[in-house]
Amino acid sequence: MRIFHIASDEEIKKGETTDVYFVRTQMILKAKGYDKVKVVAEITPSSLPQGWSWAVLCGIEEVARLLEGLPIDVYSIPEGTIFTTRDRKGIRVPVMMIDGVYYHFCIYETPLLGLICQASGVATMAARIRKIVGPNKLLLAFGIRRMHPALAPMLDRAAYIGGFDGVSSLIGAKTIGKKPMGTMPHALILVMKDQREAWKAFDEVMPPEVPRIALVDTFYDEKIEALMAAELLKDKLYGVRLDTPGSRRGNFAEIIREVRWELDIRGYRHVKIIVSGGINDKNIKELAEAGADGFGVGTALSNAPVVDFAMDIVEVEGRPLAKKGKYAGRKMLWRCPECLVLEVTPFGAKAPRCEKCGIEMEPLLRPLIKNGEIVVKLPSPDEIRKYVLEQLEKLPPLD
């Protein structure tokens, strides 16, 4: 009996998370003798949510595992690539291409899109937040309690790839090869009935490598509790966390400024201010400018809007063919290594030159799978994150 309402790895690999019309399509193709027709299908972003000008591709490692073993060829842009929906000429941007008998891979369209749509949304939200606050603010992913627990590894991996520094979940941290990061809950303080006792116990019990971050908004004013924690733990105190409920916040940025001022004038400049609760890409800039050194971001990550991808056939038996509204023929996606502008050309065309920078563009669609075998070394989360951060440096500031 299934304990949780989730599909197993085996069920996903067998295509049991597909839409029924793909199964019926297979039945018809087989019955009518079209089960050997070769096609080229491409995956393109239909649109970006909330006025986003770019997105981060995430989930390619899982796509590779999903399609591994099928008699098809797959080309993909690297995981972590920042892309737009259209190239500089307005052509739809292909982020992935599948070449093979349609009968063999049609049932995997649904899970494939699911793997990249949601993960790309989370990674993009994380990257937007990183771009807004800059490279030096601490960003921790606290979003797993807002999602089905089975998705915790995906959520934390995507947030880390997008530029976050750490994740709170045990399994998410294991997925990215890091130690989990977090502070303390209000429950610890309430059970012990005294914030000082809780801070002291945390310091006594936790190993030295765990940063001492005191939660300072349980009973008293935030600046009062912040000073209490600083006086108790002194140099051992890494930071204080403000998680003030919305009903008591008023002007949260002003609270941060007050706490920073009171700590500084008493010689506690080393104590960092970490804030959490309702942090998103709309309000984080103001809080960072007010003096927050780090952020625990939850719902903005777990509820990040998905990136809307679609899969469409663009070639049948070597001839360009596509439905209306799509661009027929297999294609290559190129990018300028300096300004990151994209250009789409027919597959096999000569590398274009960037009109702005005057340099030759680089091909982005690269072999991922050849006849069912993964032909590239899949990058680690650290490598993908580094790639994302390097691209973010080349992008203009977000409005």
Stockholm file with secondary structure:
# STOCKHOLM 1.0

chainA/1-399         MRIFHIASDEEIKKGETTDVYFVRTQMILKAKGYDKVKVVAEITPSSLPQGWSWAVLCGIEEVARLLEGLPIDVYSIPEGTIFTTRDRKGIRVPVMMIDGVYYHFCIYETPLLGLICQASGVATMAARIRKIVGPNKLLLAFGIRRMHPALAPMLDRAAYIGGFDGVSSLIGAKTIGKKPMGTMPHALILVMKDQREAWKAFDEVMPPEVPRIALVDTFYDEKIEALMAAELLKDKLYGVRLDTPGSRRGNFAEIIREVRWELDIRGYRHVKIIVSGGINDKNIKELAEAGADGFGVGTALSNAPVVDFAMDIVEVEGRPLAKKGKYAGRKMLWRCPECLVLEVTPFGAKAPRCEKCGIEMEPLLRPLIKNGEIVVKLPSPDEIRKYVLEQLEKLPPLD
#=GR chainA/1-399 SS CCSSSCCCHHHHHTTTTSCHHHHHHHHHHHHTTCTTCEEEEEEEEEECGGGCSCEECCCHHHHHHHHTTSSEEEEECCTTCEECSBCTTSCBCCSEEEEEEHHHHGGGHHHHHHHHHHHHHHHHHHHHHHHHHCTTSEEEECCGGGSCGGGHHHHHHHHHHTTCSEESCHHHHHHHTSCCCCCCCHHHHHHHTCHHHHHHHHHHHSCTTSCEEEECCSSSCHHHHHHHHHHHHGGGEEEEEECCCHHHHSSHHHHHHHHHHHHHHTTCTTCEEEEESSCCTTTHHHHHHHTCCEEEECHHHHTCCCCEEEEEEEEETTEECCCTTSCCSCEEEEECTTTCCEEEEETTCCCCBCTTTCSBCEECCEEEEETTEECSCCCCHHHHHHHHHHHHTTSCCCC
#=GC SS_cons         CCSSSCCCHHHHHTTTTSCHHHHHHHHHHHHTTCTTCEEEEEEEEEECGGGCSCEECCCHHHHHHHHTTSSEEEEECCTTCEECSBCTTSCBCCSEEEEEEHHHHGGGHHHHHHHHHHHHHHHHHHHHHHHHHCTTSEEEECCGGGSCGGGHHHHHHHHHHTTCSEESCHHHHHHHTSCCCCCCCHHHHHHHTCHHHHHHHHHHHSCTTSCEEEECCSSSCHHHHHHHHHHHHGGGEEEEEECCCHHHHSSHHHHHHHHHHHHHHTTCTTCEEEEESSCCTTTHHHHHHHTCCEEEECHHHHTCCCCEEEEEEEEETTEECCCTTSCCSCEEEEECTTTCCEEEEETTCCCCBCTTTCSBCEECCEEEEETTEECSCCCCHHHHHHHHHHHHTTSCCCC
//
